[in-house]
Amino acid sequence: MRSDVKPIVKIFLADPGGKHQPFCGPGMIKLLLSIKKSGNVRQACELMEMSYSKGWKLLKGLEAWLGCPVVLRQQGGQGGGKAHLTNDGEAFLERYQLFFQECQQKVQDIFERYYGSGL
């Protein structure tokens, strides 16, 4: 039996009304982390191989759902613009990461209970 198998956890947050469409998932979190690291929305989108317009569409959707801005950007000139997460954006990102880590640990615990001796 194989014992080198691990569960993969993907968490999406969805609007409970209407069509239950996700407004946040692994891609959104990666985008927020990339913006935080690079300080630039365009660069963050490029790192993710995502169009700039799609990146902003995702961010606007998250902001609409949360009811607050998560990214502030400063128009750039020759050197390009800058962007950073707002306090609300930072708080949301931190809570999501903590929630995700706890979910990962719970799934790992459940996985061990069922597959601890291997597949």
Protein Blocks (a to p, Z undefined) as FASTA:
>chain_A
ZZkbccddddddddfehjlpafbdfklmmmmmmmmmnopaklmmmmnopafklmmmmmmm
mmmmnopafbdcdddffnopaddddfklmmmmmmmmmmmmmmmmmmmmmmmmmmmnoZZ
